[in-house]
Amino acid sequence: MTFLSALQRLQLSIDALVRFLLWAHMQANPKKCSSFASKKFDPRFIPKIDYERYGSTVYCPYDPQLSINGEKLKFIVNTAADPNSLHFDHFKELGRWISVDLSETKVKSEIQRKLTEDMEIVERCGVNGLCKLFLYEHFVVRRLSWFFLDHDLCLSFAKTSTSL
């Protein structure tokens, strides 16, 4: 009796899903898929590591090397992107940015950056009075409200962001 690793079982599940999709006259789109795996790397032991780890925590992500129909799935960590950007270690699911380490630090700084940028655009546009109020209501608030709808941000963050 042979035992399969968790990644081998996961690849078998993906292959079964692909067979089902073919049976249903559908197909998977690997370009829209991302893979993510996290593993406990115990610092007390120096085991043979088969995967390149991203991070220095005990539980850190690694590329599981999964594929659909022979096409490799992209890994959530994009080493080609700027390490300070959201595209480096985040992926987007239904409009919500999710980090590899599940923190929202970069998302919060991105929200603050976009809010500051939007406020400066309105200030530089040269209108005042009711026209400026219209821009705040229909441009700035609308873009900002999406982040608060999509992310579980705390009230203290909203209060500190308004003091910009």
C-alpha positions as CSV (number, residue, x, y, z in Angstrom):
1,M,0.0,0.0,0.0
2,T,1.5,3.3,-1.0
3,F,0.8,6.5,0.8
4,L,0.4,9.7,-1.2
5,S,1.5,13.1,0.1
6,A,-1.1,15.9,0.6
7,L,0.1,17.6,-2.6
8,Q,-0.2,14.4,-4.6
9,R,-3.8,13.9,-3.4
10,L,-4.5,17.6,-4.2
11,Q,-3.2,17.2,-7.8
12,L,-5.3,14.0,-8.1
13,S,-8.3,16.0,-7.0
14,I,-7.6,18.7,-9.6
15,D,-7.2,16.0,-12.3
16,A,-10.6,14.5,-11.3
17,L,-12.2,18.0,-11.5
18,V,-10.7,18.5,-15.0
19,R,-12.1,15.1,-16.1
20,F,-15.5,16.1,-14.7
21,L,-15.4,19.4,-16.5
22,L,-14.5,17.6,-19.8
23,W,-17.5,15.3,-19.2
24,A,-19.7,18.3,-18.7
25,H,-18.3,20.0,-21.9
26,M,-16.6,22.7,-19.9
27,Q,-13.0,23.6,-19.2
28,A,-10.9,25.1,-16.5
29,N,-9.0,28.4,-17.1
30,P,-5.6,28.0,-15.4
31,K,-4.7,31.6,-16.1
32,K,-7.4,32.7,-13.6
33,C,-6.2,30.3,-10.9
34,S,-3.7,30.8,-8.2
35,S,-2.1,28.2,-5.9
36,F,-1.1,28.6,-2.3
37,A,0.3,26.2,0.3
38,S,1.6,26.8,3.7
39,K,3.9,24.5,5.6
40,K,5.4,24.3,9.1
41,F,9.2,24.7,8.8
42,D,10.5,23.8,12.2
43,P,13.6,25.9,12.9
44,R,15.0,23.3,15.3
45,F,15.5,20.8,12.5
46,I,17.2,21.3,9.2
47,P,15.2,18.9,7.1
48,K,15.5,18.4,3.4
49,I,13.2,21.2,2.0
50,D,11.7,20.4,-1.4
51,Y,10.1,23.8,-1.8
52,E,11.3,27.3,-1.8
53,R,9.8,29.1,1.1
54,Y,8.7,32.7,1.1
55,G,9.1,34.3,4.5
56,S,10.9,33.5,7.7
57,T,7.9,32.5,10.0
58,V,7.4,28.9,11.2
59,Y,4.3,28.6,9.0
60,C,5.2,30.1,5.7
61,P,3.9,29.8,2.1
62,Y,5.6,27.8,-0.6
63,D,4.8,27.0,-4.2
64,P,3.0,23.6,-4.4
65,Q,3.8,23.2,-8.1
66,L,0.2,22.3,-9.0
67,S,-1.1,22.2,-12.6
68,I,-4.3,22.0,-14.6
69,N,-4.0,20.1,-17.9
70,G,-0.3,20.3,-17.7
71,E,-0.3,24.1,-17.3
72,K,1.3,25.2,-14.1
73,L,-0.8,27.3,-11.8
74,K,0.7,30.6,-10.8
75,F,1.8,31.0,-7.2
76,I,0.3,33.7,-5.0
77,V,3.7,35.2,-4.4
78,N,4.8,37.1,-7.5
79,T,8.5,37.6,-7.2
80,A,8.6,39.7,-10.4
81,A,6.4,42.4,-8.7
82,D,7.6,45.1,-6.4
83,P,7.9,43.7,-2.8
84,N,6.0,46.7,-1.5
85,S,3.0,46.3,-3.8
86,L,-0.1,44.3,-3.3
87,H,0.7,42.2,-6.4
88,F,3.8,40.8,-4.7
89,D,2.1,38.7,-2.0
90,H,-1.6,39.2,-2.4
91,F,-4.3,37.7,-4.6
92,K,-7.7,39.1,-5.3
93,E,-10.8,37.0,-4.6
94,L,-14.2,38.6,-5.5
95,G,-12.6,42.1,-5.2
96,R,-11.0,41.5,-1.8
97,W,-7.2,41.5,-1.5
98,I,-6.0,38.6,0.6
99,S,-2.4,38.4,1.8
100,V,-0.2,35.3,2.2
101,D,0.2,36.0,5.9
102,L,-3.5,37.1,6.2
103,S,-2.5,40.6,7.5
104,E,-4.1,43.7,6.1
105,T,-1.2,46.1,6.6
106,K,-0.5,46.6,2.9
107,V,-4.2,46.9,2.1
108,K,-4.6,49.6,4.8
109,S,-1.7,51.5,3.5
110,E,-3.0,51.2,-0.1
111,I,-6.4,52.5,1.0
112,Q,-4.7,55.5,2.7
113,R,-2.6,56.1,-0.4
114,K,-5.6,56.1,-2.7
115,L,-7.7,58.3,-0.4
116,T,-4.9,60.8,-0.2
117,E,-4.5,60.7,-4.0
118,D,-8.2,61.2,-4.6
119,M,-8.4,64.1,-2.1
120,E,-5.5,65.8,-3.9
121,I,-7.2,65.3,-7.3
122,V,-10.3,67.0,-6.1
123,E,-8.3,69.8,-4.5
124,R,-6.4,70.4,-7.7
125,C,-9.4,70.3,-10.1
126,G,-10.2,74.0,-9.6
127,V,-13.9,73.7,-8.6
128,N,-15.4,74.8,-5.3
129,G,-18.7,75.0,-3.6
130,L,-21.4,72.5,-4.6
131,C,-19.3,71.1,-7.5
132,K,-16.6,70.1,-5.1
133,L,-19.1,68.5,-2.8
134,F,-20.5,66.6,-5.7
135,L,-17.0,65.2,-6.5
136,Y,-16.5,64.2,-2.9
137,E,-19.8,62.4,-2.8
138,H,-19.8,60.7,-6.2
139,F,-16.0,60.1,-6.6
140,V,-14.1,59.9,-3.4
141,V,-16.8,58.4,-1.1
142,R,-17.8,55.9,-3.8
143,R,-14.3,54.6,-4.3
144,L,-13.6,54.5,-0.5
145,S,-16.8,52.8,0.4
146,W,-15.9,49.8,-1.8
147,F,-12.9,49.0,0.5
148,F,-15.0,49.2,3.6
149,L,-17.6,47.0,2.0
150,D,-15.1,44.4,0.9
151,H,-12.7,44.3,3.8
152,D,-13.4,43.9,7.5
153,L,-11.6,47.1,8.6
154,C,-11.9,48.3,12.1
155,L,-13.5,51.6,13.2
156,S,-10.2,52.9,14.6
157,F,-8.7,52.6,11.1
158,A,-11.6,54.5,9.6
159,K,-11.1,57.3,12.2
160,T,-7.4,57.5,11.6
161,S,-7.8,57.5,7.9
162,T,-10.1,60.5,8.0
163,S,-7.5,62.6,9.8
164,L,-5.3,62.6,6.6
